[in-house]
């Protein structure tokens, strides 16, 4: 049952993408919607079967997909795997994928390209599920690249808008640049292990001497660090960490369901799970962990500051994603080797629920108030008895209020950082201080968002339409809200190996920071948007990400364009010159031959041919 469930988890959304694409041109969206939503439900059922099958087991079940490949000395087995952690995260991705498909069927019901959107979401989900279930670096790379391509399509779905086209291209180019590192890291790990299978890669590179197994010699520490640094660079790009962060807020140009999928449980979180799978190698690669820790620490604070000052609440959620993904990655950067990657994976699990809930709720609300700008949404929750509690629960979880799922996972991340600090890791202290500061900043922007959305003085209840979303949308939001409330109970199950325990001192300190920051922002409100009072005229600077986009244009884009022009010049005027020269010489020779063999000289030409044949015959006789 386990093998069948693992295969179905990946295959069902992939097949749904193909079928949905074939149906995408239909005027009636009911059939494409039924395929997308129905297939996502089947994926949830398959993932649930996998969780049941592996629950309580500590062994790894290897699942064959197709015959492996032999490329010289390199073995590519192309296998999937089922463990407690992969099953749990696959279930999370499948649930979020279903919620997004259910919501998109209503949100984009009048979009003439809905069928293409739904098919792309299915393919995107299949790519993430392949990354989660993969036991092979090549399959991981395939899923990784599928998500990159699909993110470009989803962000640029409204391609009639120039801003959407620019955001999609920006996301594609930035992540492509970082992916060069990811591919090179995969190549080094695979070449050193002689296999792309995770077990062999971990055995060879995690520090053990595997000569007794006849596989390899002890790993080269410098090469190992280089490989993991390259992988971390790829992860930083896909996750939107500094210095690759600016593409992710711009991705808000895509439809809200696409934002929910990209930000909650797929591409930006994929790197966390890949590094968790390779944690034993990462744990002995000090340089890679330093790079990851510094980028994560800077990103979590920087993005939280930017989130507070955003004039658009959807972009506020985008910057909160950067900050929360940085928390996930920071746990992998500083957790002691014996504790493992459980804290980071737990926050991945937690973040998927409350962030998907927030994006769907903000998208639902935007339909009724006409936009996502803070000024437009001010007081917008009043009169919405269904969306209001969902948004309230989501913001509380994002802020880390106990006992919601966000509190449980954040405290495990802080506990991992505390354990690393106790072991004498300097980088763990950096992450711990940044994490505690981020707790206060997160509380501040969550309180600000709630005060804006629930402002009674600004509410115009009469302007709100009745909640027109159908039963599937209500079911999706309700289930995400329930999971946000009770999802923390997963720590009581054997599905995740958390290694250590919650540091209660850190928990108390973070709650105090949370309450203090929340009360401070509440006191600043005084009937207006707290960000307006704090940030004031500088809000446009926050909206522009402190001008990082201009820095990209001047110091990255322009040099790259200049380099591209140079490459084109060398290709056309130098490399192709030889080809054009050979073609010109051949053309000249042909023209000369044509003139030499004009029709009026045919007879003399024939005579020369006969003479040549006779000469060859005579030479043959003499030499014989």
N, C-alpha and C positions, 0 to 999 in steps of 0.2 A: 504493500500500500504506500509505503514511504516513497519509493522510486517513482511510482505513477503520479503521486501528488506533486513531487518536485518538478517533474516534466510538465505537468499541466499548469502549474503556477506560471511558468515562463511561456509555454506554447499558447495558452488561451488568449492572452492579450495580443500576442504576435499575430495569430490567425485573425483576431477581431480587427486588427489594423488593416490587414489585406482585404478582408470582406468589406470593412467600412470604406476603404478607398474605392472599391468597385462600386459602392452604392452612393458615393459622395455627390455625384452629379444629379441625383434625383431631386425633383422639386419638392417632393414630400419628405420631410425630415423624420417622420415617425419610424421608418424602418432602420435608417442609420442610427437613430437614438436607441432603438430597442436592441440593436446589435451591440452598441458601445456599453450601455448600462447592463445588459444581460451578461455579456462576457466579463465585465468587471465583477459582477456578483459571483460568477463561476470561479474567478480567480480567488475571491475571498474564501469560498468554500474549499477550494483546493489547498489554500494556505492554512486554513483551519484544520483540515485533515492532516497536514504535515505537522502542525504543532501538536496535535493529539498523538501522532505516531512517535514523535521524538521526545515527548514530555517525560522527564525523569531519567532520560538516557544521557550518558556522558560520551558515548562513542560517536564517531563520524561515519555517516552512511554515504558511500560513494555511489553516484548515479551515472551510468554510462549514457552518452548521447549519440555518438557515432564512432566509427572506428578511428583510433588515434592516428596521428601523423608522425612519420619519422623524417626529419630533415637533417641528414648527416648524423652528427652525434647528439642532436637535440630531439628529445621526445616530447610530443604535444598530445597528451591523452584526451583533451577536450571533455572533461568530466565535470559534473555538478556535484554538490554535496548537500547533506542535510544534517544540521546540528540544532541544538536548542536555540542558539542565538540567530542563526540564519532563518530558521522557521519563524521566530518571533518577528524579526524585522520584515520578512516577506509578508507576513500577515498585516503588519502596519502599513506597508506600501500598498498592498491590495485594498485595504479598507479606505485609505486616503484616495486611491485611484477611483474606487467606486463612488465615493462622495463627490469628487470632482466631476465625474461623468454625469452623475445625477443632477448636480447643480448646473453644469454647462448645458444640459438638455433644456433647461428653463431659461437660463441667462442669455443664451445665444439662439433662442427659438426663432428669431426673425433674421438671423444672420444667413446670408446666401451661401456662406462657405462653412456652415456648421459641420457638415459631413466630413470635410477635410480636417477640421479641427479635432473632431472626436476620434478619427482614425489616427491622427498624430499623437493624441493623448494616450491611446492604446499602445502605440509603438514605444512611446516614451516610458510608459509603465513597464513594458516588457524589457526594455533596456536596463532599467533599474533593478528589476527582479533577476535578470541575468547576472548583474554585478553581485547581487546579494547571494545568489545560489551557486555562483561559480566556484569551482575548485581548481581552476586553471587560469593562468595569467592571460592567455590568449582570449579566452571567453570573457574575462574581465575587461580586457581592452576593447573587445567588440561592443559589449554593453556600454562601456564608457563613451565610445565614439557615437553610438546610436543616440545617446542622451544629448550629446553636444549638437548633433545635427537637428534633433527634434526641438531643442530649446531655441535654436535659430528660427525654426518655422513657427513655433508658438508665440515667441516674442514679437515676431513680425507678422502675425496673423492679420492684423488690420493694416495690410501693406499699402493701402491707398493713402495712409498718413505718412508723410516724410519722417516724422519723429519715430514712428514704429520701425520703419526701414533702417534708420540710423541706429536705433537701439539694438535691433537684431544683428546688424553687421558688427557693431561694437562688441556685443557678447561673443559672437563667433570668433572674431579676430583675437580678442584677449584670451579666451579659453584655448584657442588653437595654439597661440604662442606658448602658453604654459604646458599644453599637452605634449610639446616636443620633449620637455623634461620627463613627463610620465612615460612616454614610449621608450626613451633611452634608458630609464631606470628599469623598466620591464625587460629590455634586451639584456642588460648587464646581469640581472638576477637569473634570468633563464639560461643565459650562456654559462654562467658560473655553476649552476646546478645541473646542467645537462638535461633539464626538463622544465616545463612550464607548470607542472602540478604544484599546488601549494605545499603539500607535505614534503616533497623533495626540496623545494626552495627554502622552507623553514629549517629543515634538517641541515642543509649545507651552510646557510648563511647566518643562522642564529648563534653561532659561536662554538658549536660542537665539532669535533674532528670526526669525520665520517669515513675515514680510510678503512675501518674494519668492515664497513658495508660495501666496500669496493666501488664507491660512487665518486669520491673526490678527496681532495686534501682539505686541510683546515682553511677557513675563509680568509681572504685578504681584507684586513680591517679598513684600509684606506679605500679600496674598491667598494666595499660594502657601504661605507659612509657616503661615497659618491653616488651610488645607486639609490640609496634612500633619500639623499638630498634632492636628487632629480625627481623621484616620486613625490616628495613633499611639495616641490615646486608645482607639479601638475595638480596636486590636490588643492593647493592654495589658489590656483587659477580657477578651477572648477567650483570651489567653495566661495569665491569672492573675497578672499582675505587680502589685506594690504600686502603688496602694492597692486593687486589685481582686482580691487574691490569695486571700482566705479561702474562696472557694467551691470551689477546686480540691481541697484536702485533704478537704473534706466530701463530694466526689464519690466517695470510697471506699465510700460506702453502696451504690453500684451493684455488680453482679456483677463479678468480677475480669476477665472478657473485655472488659467495657465499659471498665474502667479502663485495660486495656492499649491499647485502641483510642484512647480520648480522650487519654491521656498520651503515647503513643508517636509516632503519625504523622498525627494528624488535627487536631482543633480547636485545641489549644494551640500547635501548630506552624504552623497555617495563616497566622497573621499574619506570621510570618517570611518565608514565601514571597511573600505579597502585597507586603510592603515591598521584598523583593528584586526583584520585577518592576518596582517604581516607584523603584528605587534612584537613578536619575539625577536624579529630582526630589527625593528625600530628601537626596541629597548636597549640594544647594544650598539646603536649608532648615535653617539653623543652629538655630533655635529648636526645631524638631521633633527634631533629633538630640540636643540637650541634654536634652530631656524623656525621650527613649528611653534615653539613656545613664544618667541619674540613676536612673530607675526600675529599669533592669536591674541596675545596680551594687548598689543597696540590696537588691533582691530576691534576687540570687544569694548574698549573704552571709547575709542574714536567714533565708532558707529553708534554707540549709545548716546553720546553727546549730540551727534547729528540728528538722531531720531527725535530728540526732544524739540529741536527747532524747526522741524518740517512744517510747511504750510499745507501739505497734503497728507492725509492720514494713511493713505495706501503706501506712500513712500516712507512714512513713519514705520509701518510694519516691515517694509523692505530693509531698512537699516537695522531694525530689531533682529531680523534674520541674520544679518552679518554678525551682530554681537552674540547671538545664541549659538551659531555654528562655531564661532571662535571659542566659546565655552566648551563645546564638544571636543574640538581638536586639542584644546589646552590640557584636557584630562589625559589624552594619549601622550602628550609631550612630557608630562611630569609624573604620571602614576608610577609607583615602584613596579619593577618587573614582576614581582611575585603577586601583585594585585591584579595585573592584567588590564585589558581595555574596557572592562565592564562599565565604569562610570561614564565614559564617553558614549558608548553604545546606548546606555540608559537615557542619556539626554537626547540622543537622536530619536529614540522611541517616544520620549515625552514631547519633544518639540513638534513632532509630526502632528500630534493630535491638536494641541492648542493653537498652533500656527495655522493649520488648515481651517480650524473653526473660526479664527479671527478673519482670515481672508474671505471665507464664504459669507460670514456675517456682514463684513464691510461691503462686499459686493452686492449682497441683497439689499442693504440699506441704501447704497448709492443709486439703485434703481428707483427708489421711492423719493429720494431728495434731489436727484439730478446731478450728482457728482461726488467726488471724494475729497475735495478741498475742505480744510477744517472750517472755513467760514460757511461753506455750503452745508456741511453736516452738523453744524452747531445746533444742539437741541434735537437732533434727528431721531434719537432713540425714543423720545417721548411719543407715546401712542402706538408703539410696536411691542406688544406684549410677548411676542415670540422671539424677536431678535434681541431684545434688551437683556434678558437673563443669559443668553448665549454669549453676547459680547462681554458681559460682566464676568462670567466664568473664565472666558478666554484671557481677558486682561489680568485677572487675579493669578492665573496659572503662569502667564508670561512674567509677571512681577515676582513669582516665587512665593506666593502666600500659602502657608500650610493649611490643610494637608493635601492640596491639589498636586497633580502629577509634576508640575513645574518645580514645586518646592522639593519634592523627593529627589528628582534628578539633579537639580542644582546643588543640593547639599552633598550628594555623592561626589560631584565634581570638585567642590571645595574641600571635601574630605580627602580626595585623592591628592589635591595640591598640598594639603596640610601634611599628609603622610610623606610626600616627596620632600617637603621642607624639613620635616623631622629627620629625614635621611641625609640632610646636608646639601640638597640640591639648590643652588642659587636660582636657577630658572624657575623652580617651584615657588620660591618666594615672590618672584616677579609675577607669576601667574596668580598667586594667592592674593596679592595686593590689588592687582588689576581686577580679579574676580569680585572681590568685596566692593570695590569702587563701582563696578558694573551693576551689582545688586542695587545700590542706591540710585544710580542713574536710570536703571530700568523701572524702578518704582516711580521715579519722577515722571518719565514719559508715559507710563501707563496711567498714572493718576491724571496727568494732563489730558490724555485721550478721553478718559471717562468723563471728566468735567466738561469737556467740549461737547461730547456726544449726548450727555444727559443734562445739559443746561436747560433748566425749566424756563428761565427768563427769556431765552432765545427761541424756545420751541413754538412752533406754529402747528399744533396738532391737526388743525383742519386741512392743512396742505397735504397730509399723508394719505396715500391711497391705501385701500385695504390690502393686506398681505395676499398677493396673488400667486405666490409660489405653491406648486402642487405638493402632493404627499411625498414623492421621492426626495424633494429638496428638504422638506421638514424632517423627514427621517434621517437624512444625512447629517444635518445640523444637530439634531437631537442625539444621535449616536456619538458624534464627535464630542459633544458637551458631556455626555455621560462618561466617556473614556477619559476626558480631561479631569473629571472629578475623581474617578475611582482607579484610573490607570496606574497610579503609584503602587497599588497592591501587587504589581508584578514582582516587586523585590522580595515578596514572601514565597515566590515560586522558584523552582530550579531552572527557569528558562534563561536567566542571566547569571553569570558568575561575576559577582561584584568584588570579590577579593577581600576587601576590608569592610568597614562599617561606617556609618555616618558619624562625622565629628560633631558632637552636640555643641561644643563650644563655638564652632564655626556656624552652626545652625542658629544658635541664639544671637550671635553677633550679626549675622546677615538679616535676621528678622528685625532686630533693633534698627539697623540701617534702613531696611525696607519701610518700617513704620515712620521713622524720622523723615525720610525723603518724601514719603507720601503726604504727611502732615504739613511739611514745609510748602509743597506745591499747592496744597489745598488752601493754605493761608494766603498764598500769593494770588489766588484766582480773583477774588473780589468781583465776581460777576463778569469776568472777561476771560479770554484764553490766556492761561498762565505763560505760554511761550511768547505771546505778544508783550507781556509785561517784562519778562526776563530778557528775551532776545531783541525785541523791538525792531528797529529798522534794519538790523543785521539778518533778518529771517531769509532774505534772498541769498545771502552768503551761505546759509545752512542748506537752502534748496539746491544750490550749485555744488554742494559737497566741498566747500572751501576752495573751489576753483581747481580741483584735481583734473577735471575734464580738459581745461585749458592747458594744464601741464602735460597731459597726454598728447594733446594736439601738437604742442610746440616741441616737446623733447622725446616723443616716441613716434607719433604718426608721421611728422615731417621727415625725420631721419630715415624711417622705414620707406617712405615714398621715394626719397632721394636714392636710397639703396636699390629700390626696385627699378627706378629709371636707369641706374647704372647697369644692373643685371640685364635689363632689356637691351641696352646699347651694346654690351659685350656679346650678348647672344646673337643679335641681328648683324652687327657690324664686324664682329671678330670671328665667332664660331661659324655663323652661317656664311661668312665670306668665302670660306674654303668650299662649302657646298655649292654656293653660287658660282665660284670660279670653275669648279669641276664641270658644272652644268654648262657654263659658257664655252669651255674648251671642247666639250663633247659636241655642242651645237655648232661650233666653228669647224670642227673636224668633219661633222656630217655634211655641212654646207659645202666644204671643199671637196669631199668625196662625191657629192651630188654633181658638182660642176665637172669633176674629172670623168664622170661616167654618164655624160649627156647622151642622148639617143643617137646623135650623129656619129659618136665614136664607139658605138656598140661593137662594130665589127673588129676594130683594132683591139678593143678590150677582150673580146672573145679569143682573138689570136694570142694575146698574152696569156690567157688562162690555159689554152691548149699547150702553149710552149712550156708553161710551168709544169703541167701534168707530165709532158714528155721528159722534162729534165728530172723530175722526181723518179720516174720509172727507170731512166738510165742510171741514176745514182744508186737505185736499189739493186739493179743487176750487177753493177761494178762492185758494190760493197758486199754482195752476197758471195 
